């Protein structure tokens, strides 16, 4: 089939590469406009745009997929199907109707669970044991379309959102390719989503990533892993914001007060509302991540000093 691929971040690249290596013809790629990125904030093409350009595929970067110029070009290209992975823009009805097989979205959850922009982050935050990915027919509703297929993935105890997304991007790319194959040969017919088990996964904002040290250690562990690598779980120390990477849970030992720091030879402990956590890496504002013991050696926390105070 003639396909136009829609996607933007690194997590979408394996799916684009799978389609490029298949017998399907990738006639163009739709991605978000170039944007500031990196420490220097220089304007940079998206990972999907770079991959497409390297393959010699036309790249479309409309501000909105409802722009008249884009809709005209989409009609000219006349793709049979538009596979979508994390494109990042709302597709209007006028665009949905152009491909004869519609737009097929790869979503990183087992719908109807975790509909929205951050399904993996919310699965980690909720402490789910299993998640997955599914392909479904894109429609006007938020991740409500009928489902073509699914794959499952266990969530490991130490998984960050980044870890889990990396695995789902790989298994999901295989699922998306099988779905496009099945649409082409007529062997796949999408099935309506169950009306039960619906949950929502809105984007995690910076304010959502602030650590509440009065919460139990397990909740803090999940928050930090859910927000790694983005938006990054954070707290304050001496009125400066710092980010924390995944921690280790500590049980069977009396912990310090919530947020209180205890520096020991074996590591740096922080109190929570229940038990304590051992810090992993710490990233002070404007600096690179460093082991917590190195950070503590530099700032020398005083007895009783706390995070977030």
C-alpha positions in Angstrom: 0.0 0.0 0.0 0.9 3.6 -0.4 1.3 5.0 3.1 1.9 8.4 4.6 3.5 8.0 8.1 2.6 10.5 10.8 4.9 10.8 13.9 7.3 13.1 15.7 9.5 11.8 18.6 12.2 9.1 18.8 9.7 6.6 20.0 8.0 6.7 16.5 11.2 6.0 14.6 11.1 2.2 14.9 7.7 2.1 13.3 8.8 4.4 10.4 11.9 2.2 9.9 9.7 -1.0 9.9 7.5 0.5 7.2 10.5 1.7 5.1 11.9 -1.8 5.2 8.6 -3.4 4.2 7.0 -3.9 0.8 4.7 -0.9 1.5 5.6 2.4 -0.2 6.1 5.3 2.3 5.2 8.2 0.0 5.6 11.0 2.6 6.0 11.7 6.3 3.9 14.1 8.4 5.6 15.5 11.5 5.5 18.5 13.8 7.4 21.7 12.8 11.1 22.0 13.7 11.4 23.1 17.3 14.1 24.2 19.8 15.8 21.2 21.4 18.9 20.3 23.5 20.9 22.4 25.9 21.5 25.1 23.3 17.8 25.2 22.3 18.7 25.4 18.6 15.8 24.8 16.2 16.0 21.1 15.2 14.0 18.7 13.0 12.1 16.0 14.8 13.6 12.5 15.0 11.0 11.3 12.5 11.8 14.1 10.1 15.5 13.3 10.2 14.9 9.6 9.6 12.6 10.4 6.6 15.1 12.9 5.1 17.9 10.3 5.3 15.6 7.9 3.4 14.8 10.5 0.8 11.1 10.7 1.7 9.1 13.9 1.5 8.6 15.6 4.9 5.4 17.6 5.6 5.6 20.0 8.6 2.3 21.9 8.8 1.6 24.0 11.9 -1.8 22.2 12.1 -2.9 19.1 10.1 -6.1 21.1 9.3 -4.2 23.7 7.3 -5.6 24.0 3.8 -2.1 23.7 2.2 -1.5 20.4 4.0 -5.0 19.0 3.1 -4.4 19.8 -0.5 -1.1 18.0 -0.5 -2.6 15.0 1.3 -5.3 14.8 -1.4 -2.6 15.0 -4.1 -0.5 12.2 -2.5 -3.7 10.1 -2.0 -2.3 7.6 0.5 -4.2 4.3 1.0 -3.5 4.5 4.7 -1.9 6.8 7.3 -0.1 5.0 10.2 0.3 7.2 13.2 2.7 7.0 16.2 2.9 9.9 18.6 2.3 12.6 16.0 1.3 15.2 18.6 -1.5 17.1 16.7 -5.3 16.8 16.5 -6.3 15.4 13.1 -9.5 17.1 11.8 -12.3 15.1 10.1 -11.4 16.5 6.7 -8.0 14.9 6.9 -9.3 11.6 8.4 -11.6 11.1 5.4 -8.9 11.3 2.7 -7.1 7.9 2.9 -9.4 5.1 1.8 -8.3 3.0 4.8 -8.2 5.9 7.2 -5.6 6.7 9.9 -4.3 3.9 12.0 -2.9 4.8 15.4 -0.3 2.9 17.5 -1.1 3.7 21.1 1.1 2.7 24.0 -1.6 1.2 26.3 -4.2 -1.6 26.2 -7.2 0.6 25.3 -9.7 1.5 26.8 -7.1 1.9 29.6 -5.1 5.1 29.7 -6.6 7.1 26.8 -4.6 10.3 26.3 -1.1 11.8 25.8 0.8 10.0 28.6 -0.4 6.3 28.8 3.0 4.8 29.8 3.7 7.4 32.5 0.3 6.9 34.1 0.7 3.1 33.9 3.9 3.3 35.9 2.5 5.9 38.3 -0.5 3.7 39.0 1.7 0.7 39.7 0.2 -1.4 36.9 1.8 -4.9 36.4 1.1 -5.2 32.7 0.6 -2.7 29.9 1.0 -2.9 26.1 0.3 -1.3 22.8 -2.6 -1.4 20.4 -3.5 -0.3 16.9 -6.8 1.3 16.3 -8.8 3.3 13.7 -8.3 7.0 14.4 -11.6 8.9 14.8 -12.7 12.3 16.3 -12.9 11.0 19.9 -9.9 10.7 22.2 -8.4 7.3 21.5 -11.9 5.8 21.1 -11.7 4.1 17.8 -12.1 0.3 17.1 -9.1 -1.8 17.7 -7.1 -3.9 15.1 -4.6 -5.6 17.4 -2.6 -5.6 20.7 0.7 -6.7 22.2 1.3 -6.9 26.0 4.4 -5.9 28.0 5.1 -6.6 31.7 6.1 -3.6 33.8 9.3 -4.5 35.7 9.8 -3.2 39.3 12.5 -0.7 38.3 11.1 0.4 35.0 11.1 4.1 34.1 8.7 5.4 31.5 11.7 5.7 29.2 12.6 2.0 29.7 9.0 0.9 29.0 8.6 3.2 26.0 11.8 1.8 24.5 10.4 -1.7 24.6 7.0 -0.8 23.5 8.4 1.2 20.5 10.0 -2.0 19.3 7.1 -4.4 19.8 4.6 -1.8 18.7 6.4 -1.3 15.4 6.0 -5.0 14.6 2.3 -4.7 15.6 1.8 -1.7 13.4 3.4 -3.4 10.4 1.2 -6.5 10.9 -1.8 -4.2 11.1 -1.0 -2.4 7.9 -0.4 -5.8 6.2 -3.8 -7.1 7.5 -5.6 -4.0 6.3 -4.1 -4.5 2.9 -5.1 -8.1 2.5 -8.5 -7.7 4.2 -7.7 -10.1 7.0 -8.1 -7.5 9.8 -11.4 -6.0 10.8 -11.3 -3.5 13.8 -13.4 -4.4 16.8 -15.2 -1.8 19.0 -13.5 -1.0 22.3 -15.0 -2.3 25.5 -17.1 0.3 27.4 -15.6 -0.9 30.6 -12.2 -0.1 32.1 -11.9 3.4 30.6 -9.1 5.5 32.3 -7.5 8.8 31.2 -3.8 9.7 30.9 -3.4 13.4 30.4 0.1 14.8 29.9 2.2 15.0 33.1 3.1 18.7 33.6 6.1 20.0 35.6 3.8 20.7 38.6 2.6 17.1 38.5 6.3 16.0 38.9 7.0 17.7 42.2 7.7 15.2 45.0 5.6 15.3 48.1 7.8 13.9 50.8 4.9 13.2 53.1 3.7 10.6 50.6 4.7 6.9 51.2 8.0 5.8 49.7 6.3 3.5 47.2 4.3 6.5 45.8 7.4 8.6 45.5 9.3 5.8 43.8 6.5 5.4 41.2 6.3 9.2 40.6 10.1 9.4 40.0 10.1 6.5 37.6 7.0 7.7 35.8 8.6 11.1 35.2 11.9 9.8 34.0 13.1 11.0 31.6 10.4 13.6 31.2 9.2 15.9 32.6 11.6 14.9 35.4 10.6 14.5 39.1 11.9 17.4 41.2 12.1 18.9 44.6 13.9 21.8 46.2 16.9 22.1 48.4 18.0 25.4 49.8 15.4 27.1 47.6 16.9 25.7 44.4 15.1 23.1 42.2 16.8 19.8 41.7 15.7 16.7 39.7 15.9 13.2 41.0 16.5 10.0 39.1 15.1 6.6 40.3 15.5 5.8 44.0 15.8 2.5 45.9 13.1 1.6 48.4 14.2 0.9 52.0 12.2 -1.2 54.4 12.6 -2.7 57.8 14.4 0.3 59.2 13.2 3.5 60.9 13.4 6.3 58.4 14.2 10.0 58.9 11.4 12.6 58.9 9.7 13.3 55.5 12.3 15.0 53.2 15.0 14.8 55.8 18.4 13.9 54.4 20.8 11.5 56.0 24.3 11.1 54.4 26.0 7.8 55.1 29.0 6.0 53.6 26.7 3.7 51.8 24.6 6.4 50.3 22.2 9.3 50.8 18.8 8.5 52.4 15.7 10.7 52.3 12.7 10.3 54.6 9.1 9.9 53.3 5.7 9.5 54.9 6.5 5.8 55.3 10.0 4.3 55.3 12.9 6.0 53.4 14.4 6.0 50.0 18.1 5.8 48.9 18.8 8.4 46.3 20.2 7.4 43.0 21.3 10.3 40.7 20.7 14.0 41.5 20.6 16.8 38.9 21.1 20.3 40.3 19.6 23.1 38.1 21.8 23.8 35.1 24.1 20.8 35.8 24.4 17.3 34.6 23.1 14.3 36.7 25.5 13.0 39.3 25.6 10.3 42.0 23.8 11.4 45.1 26.9 10.9 47.2 28.9 13.3 45.0 26.1 15.8 45.2 26.0 15.5 49.0 29.8 15.9 49.3 29.5 19.2 47.5 26.5 20.7 49.4 27.2 19.1 52.8 23.6 18.8 54.2 23.4 19.8 57.8 21.8 17.6 60.4 18.0 17.7 60.0 18.1 19.5 56.7 15.3 18.6 54.3 14.2 18.5 50.8 11.3 20.7 49.9 11.5 22.9 53.0 
